[in-house]
Amino acid sequence: MGRPWRPPWTVAAISNSERGAEMNPLPESLQGKRLVAYGAGMALLQMQTAMPLVFEFIVDDTPGLAGMEIMGLPVFPSAHLMDDHCDDRCVVIFANTSAAILGMARSLNAKGLTWGEGYADWTVLQYESMKLRLRERLQIDANRALFERVRLLSFYTTIPSLSTVAGTWLFAELLENLRCDGAIAECGVYQGGNAWISLFCAPAAAARPYHLLDSFAGFPALSSPDPASRQLEFRDVDFRGIEDLFRNFENVRIHRGYFHKTLPLLTEEKFAMVYVDCDLYEPTLELCEFFYPRLADGGFFLFHDYWVPENDPPHMRPFRGVHRAVNEFLGADLDRLIVFPETTHALLIKSR
């Protein structure tokens, strides 16, 4: 085996069978089975931070990963599942995009495994884990039907969303539980998947002014906290296609351009929900400084890509600019954040 990488946190060694009903996010049909993680990326680290589970090993077909150890677990190619087949084993898919989850599911189907018996995808684990925090910290009872609608559309629409399935559900769930007046702003839209799914699934999203802010041309210049290797991402957007996508939503306003040019158009607006998904340090800090004074009392400020591991795993480099910007903005008030490692989101509620 290669040199093992272990995350810089300690997790309690609680077996899956020792968890009480409130702690166990596994579907009932999968409880008591031995678990294998399919996917060695950020999704696995996110879930193990939020709700550590006990896995026998990891399978991942990314070149170079087989033979490594991650979190003390050996990594094998997915063919190992057939070489070491067990009837009481369940494979859990870990990936942050719908396309990746579906591709991995097709691979398991081809190996003769079926969903709900031989494998599951981690979105159902995210829901079970996150609903506990919503209840404990926000007194929100999670809406399973809303989650299922978001999940279905996320998987089977062709419009990409990088908010993740459970991240879009969290956004929609918060929208449905707003208790203040004001508009919605989504900053960092990419190809529109998060907004489009939310508008279909959450009545509150269609009932308020909904502002979409994005350059639709990729990143501006990156600063030192941002990974230079990712400078060219998010340039594959057809703006006419974005206009067509939202043409029938009368409450949607699209603001094209970098934030320093579009934010002045919103100075007179009051907001109930602001969603920041712009990945980078300087734009996130700019958005915090602009929107927080304009956020209604009790309003929600939701940040994607806030949670990151304390140090980089050898096989990935996450964006760290959002974490730094939000921490700088809040200073001594960091305990006001509610963090959802499952989706990398963090939630700030405007003090009354």
C-alpha positions in Angstrom: 0.0 0.0 0.0 1.1 3.6 -0.5 1.5 6.1 2.3 -1.8 6.5 4.1 -3.5 9.8 4.3 -5.7 10.5 7.3 -7.9 13.5 7.9 -6.8 16.0 10.6 -9.7 15.1 12.8 -10.5 12.2 15.1 -13.8 10.4 14.6 -15.4 8.2 17.2 -15.1 4.5 16.4 -18.8 3.7 16.6 -19.9 0.7 14.6 -22.9 1.1 12.3 -24.9 -1.4 14.3 -24.2 0.5 17.6 -25.9 3.7 16.4 -29.3 4.5 17.8 -32.2 5.2 15.4 -31.6 9.0 15.5 -27.9 8.6 14.7 -28.1 6.0 11.9 -28.6 7.6 8.5 -28.7 4.3 6.6 -32.0 3.2 5.0 -33.6 0.4 7.0 -33.0 -2.1 4.3 -29.2 -1.5 4.5 -28.8 -1.5 8.2 -26.7 -4.3 9.6 -24.8 -4.7 6.3 -21.1 -4.3 5.9 -20.3 -1.1 4.0 -17.9 -0.3 1.2 -17.3 3.3 0.0 -17.4 3.8 -3.8 -15.5 7.1 -4.4 -12.4 8.4 -2.6 -13.0 12.1 -3.2 -14.4 15.1 -1.2 -17.8 13.5 -0.8 -16.5 10.7 1.4 -14.5 13.2 3.5 -17.6 15.4 3.9 -19.8 12.5 5.1 -17.2 11.1 7.4 -16.9 14.5 9.1 -20.6 14.9 9.6 -21.6 11.3 10.4 -18.7 8.9 10.5 -19.5 5.4 9.3 -17.5 2.3 9.4 -16.3 1.0 6.0 -14.4 -2.1 5.1 -12.5 -0.5 2.2 -12.9 2.0 -0.7 -13.2 1.4 -4.4 -12.3 4.1 -6.9 -11.3 3.8 -10.6 -9.4 7.1 -10.7 -5.9 6.4 -12.1 -3.3 6.4 -9.4 -5.6 5.8 -6.4 -5.5 2.0 -6.3 -3.0 0.9 -3.7 -3.3 4.0 -1.6 -4.7 4.2 1.9 -7.2 7.0 2.6 -8.5 7.5 6.2 -6.8 4.3 7.0 -8.8 2.3 4.4 -7.3 0.5 1.4 -8.3 1.7 -2.0 -9.1 -0.9 -4.8 -10.5 -0.6 -8.3 -14.2 -1.3 -8.6 -13.5 -4.7 -10.1 -12.5 -5.7 -6.6 -16.2 -5.8 -5.7 -16.7 -8.9 -7.8 -13.4 -10.5 -6.8 -14.4 -10.2 -3.1 -18.2 -10.6 -3.3 -20.3 -10.8 -0.1 -24.1 -11.0 0.0 -24.3 -9.0 3.3 -22.2 -6.1 1.9 -23.6 -2.7 0.7 -21.8 -0.3 -1.5 -22.4 3.4 -0.8 -21.7 5.8 -3.8 -19.9 9.0 -2.9 -19.8 11.8 -5.5 -20.8 15.4 -5.6 -22.3 15.6 -9.0 -25.5 13.9 -10.2 -23.8 12.8 -13.4 -21.0 11.1 -11.4 -23.5 9.4 -9.1 -25.6 8.0 -12.0 -22.5 6.9 -13.8 -21.3 4.9 -10.8 -24.8 3.5 -10.3 -24.8 2.2 -13.9 -21.4 0.6 -13.2 -22.8 -1.2 -10.2 -26.0 -2.2 -12.0 -23.8 -3.8 -14.7 -22.1 -5.8 -11.9 -25.6 -7.2 -10.9 -26.2 -4.9 -7.8 -29.5 -3.2 -7.3 -30.3 0.1 -5.5 -31.6 -0.4 -2.0 -30.1 -3.8 -1.5 -26.6 -4.1 -3.0 -25.9 -0.3 -3.1 -27.2 3.1 -2.2 -26.1 6.6 -3.1 -25.0 9.0 -0.3 -27.7 11.6 -1.0 -30.1 9.6 1.3 -27.4 9.6 4.0 -27.0 13.4 3.6 -30.7 13.9 4.1 -30.9 11.8 7.2 -27.8 13.5 8.7 -28.7 17.0 7.8 -32.3 16.8 9.0 -31.1 16.3 12.5 -29.1 19.6 12.4 -32.1 21.4 10.9 -34.3 20.2 13.8 -31.8 20.8 16.5 -30.4 24.2 15.4 -33.3 25.7 13.4 -36.4 23.9 14.7 -37.2 23.0 11.0 -38.8 19.6 10.3 -37.3 18.4 7.1 -39.7 17.8 4.2 -39.0 14.4 2.7 -41.2 15.0 -0.2 -39.3 18.2 -1.1 -36.0 16.3 -0.9 -37.3 13.6 -3.2 -38.5 16.1 -5.8 -35.2 17.9 -5.7 -33.3 14.6 -5.9 -35.4 13.4 -8.9 -34.9 16.6 -10.9 -31.2 16.8 -10.0 -30.6 13.3 -11.3 -32.6 13.4 -14.5 -32.5 17.0 -15.7 -29.7 17.8 -18.2 -29.0 21.2 -16.6 -25.9 20.9 -14.4 -26.0 22.0 -10.8 -22.8 22.1 -8.7 -24.6 22.8 -5.5 -25.0 19.0 -5.0 -28.3 17.2 -4.7 -28.5 17.7 -0.9 -27.2 21.3 -1.2 -30.0 22.3 -3.5 -32.5 20.5 -1.2 -31.1 22.5 1.8 -31.5 25.7 -0.2 -35.1 24.9 -1.1 -35.9 23.8 2.5 -34.6 27.0 3.9 -36.6 29.0 1.3 -39.8 27.2 2.4 -39.0 28.1 6.0 -38.3 31.9 5.6 -40.1 34.0 8.2 -39.3 37.4 6.8 -40.0 39.5 3.8 -37.5 40.2 1.0 -36.1 39.0 -2.2 -33.8 36.0 -3.0 -30.3 36.5 -4.5 -28.2 33.7 -5.9 -24.6 34.7 -6.6 -22.7 32.3 -8.7 -25.2 30.6 -11.1 -23.1 28.7 -13.6 -25.6 26.9 -15.9 -28.6 27.6 -13.7 -29.3 24.1 -12.3 -29.7 25.1 -8.6 -32.1 28.0 -9.3 -34.1 26.1 -12.0 -34.7 23.1 -9.7 -35.5 25.3 -6.7 -38.1 27.2 -8.7 -39.8 24.0 -9.7 -39.7 22.4 -6.2 -40.1 25.2 -3.7 -43.2 27.5 -4.0 -41.4 30.2 -2.0 -38.7 30.4 -4.7 -41.4 31.3 -7.3 -43.2 33.7 -5.0 -40.5 36.3 -4.4 -38.2 38.3 -6.6 -35.3 36.0 -7.5 -32.0 37.7 -8.6 -29.4 35.7 -10.4 -25.9 37.2 -10.4 -23.0 35.8 -12.5 -20.4 36.9 -15.0 -21.5 33.8 -17.1 -17.9 34.0 -18.4 -15.9 32.3 -15.7 -13.7 33.6 -12.9 -12.2 37.0 -12.6 -8.5 37.1 -11.5 -7.8 34.7 -8.7 -6.2 35.9 -5.4 -3.7 34.0 -3.3 -6.2 31.8 -1.3 -7.7 30.5 -4.6 -6.2 27.5 -6.5 -4.6 28.9 -9.6 -5.0 25.6 -11.4 -8.8 26.2 -11.6 -8.6 29.7 -13.2 -10.3 28.5 -16.5 -13.3 26.8 -14.9 -17.0 27.8 -15.5 -16.5 29.4 -18.9 -18.7 26.9 -20.7 -22.0 28.9 -20.3 -24.3 29.8 -23.2 -25.9 33.0 -21.9 -28.7 32.9 -24.4 -29.5 29.5 -23.1 -29.6 30.9 -19.5 -32.1 33.5 -20.7 -34.2 30.9 -22.4 -34.1 28.6 -19.3 -35.6 31.3 -17.0 -37.8 33.1 -19.6 -41.1 31.8 -18.2 -40.3 32.7 -14.6 -41.6 36.2 -14.2 -40.0 36.7 -10.8 -36.4 36.0 -12.1 -34.0 38.8 -12.8 -30.7 38.0 -14.5 -27.7 40.3 -13.8 -24.8 39.5 -16.1 -21.4 40.7 -15.2 -18.9 40.7 -12.3 -20.3 41.7 -9.0 -18.7 45.1 -8.8 -20.8 46.1 -11.8 -24.1 44.3 -10.9 -24.4 44.8 -7.2 -25.1 48.6 -7.5 -28.3 47.7 -9.3 -29.6 46.1 -6.0 -28.8 48.8 -3.5 -32.5 49.6 -2.8 -33.6 46.0 -2.4 -34.2 44.1 0.9 -33.3 40.4 0.9 -34.7 37.4 2.8 -32.2 34.8 1.4 -28.8 35.2 -0.2 -27.0 32.2 -1.6 -23.2 32.6 -2.3 -21.7 30.0 -4.6 -18.8 31.9 -6.2 -15.9 29.8 -4.9 -13.4 32.6 -4.5 -12.1 34.7 -1.7 -12.5 38.3 -2.9 -15.9 38.0 -4.5 -17.2 36.2 -1.3 -16.0 39.0 0.9 -17.5 41.6 -1.4 -20.9 39.8 -1.3 -20.8 39.6 2.5 -20.1 43.3 2.9 -22.9 44.2 0.4 -25.7 41.9 1.3 -25.5 41.5 5.1 -26.7 45.1 5.8 -29.5 44.5 3.3 -30.6 41.1 4.8 -33.8 41.2 6.7 -33.8 40.3 10.4 -34.1 36.5 10.5 -33.0 36.2 6.9 -30.6 33.4 5.7 -27.1 33.8 4.3 -26.0 30.5 2.8 -22.4 29.8 1.6 -21.4 26.9 -0.6 -17.8 25.6 -0.4 -17.3 26.9 3.2 -16.4 23.6 4.7 -13.0 22.3 3.7 -10.6 19.8 5.3 -7.9 21.4 7.4 -5.2 20.2 5.0 -5.4 19.1 1.4 -5.6 15.3 0.7 -2.9 14.2 -1.8 -5.5 13.6 -4.6 -7.4 16.9 -4.6 -7.2 20.6 -3.9 -10.4 22.3 -2.7 -11.3 25.9 -3.0 -10.4 27.6 0.4 -11.3 31.2 -0.4 -14.9 31.1 0.8 -13.8 29.7 4.2 -11.3 32.4 4.6 -13.6 35.3 3.5 -16.5 34.3 5.7 -14.2 33.8 8.7 -12.7 37.2 8.2 -16.1 38.8 7.8 -17.5 37.3 11.0 -14.4 37.6 13.1 -15.3 36.7 16.7 -18.9 35.7 15.7 -18.0 32.4 14.0 -20.1 30.5 16.4 -23.2 31.9 14.6 -22.5 29.7 11.6 -24.3 26.4 11.2 -22.0 24.2 9.2 -23.2 21.3 6.9 -20.0 19.4 6.0 -22.2 16.9 4.0 -22.6 19.6 1.3 -19.8 22.0 2.3 -22.5 24.7 3.1 -22.5 27.0 6.1 -25.6 29.0 7.2 -25.6 32.4 8.8 -28.9 33.9 10.2 -29.2 37.6 10.4 -29.6 38.6 14.1 -32.8 40.2 15.1 
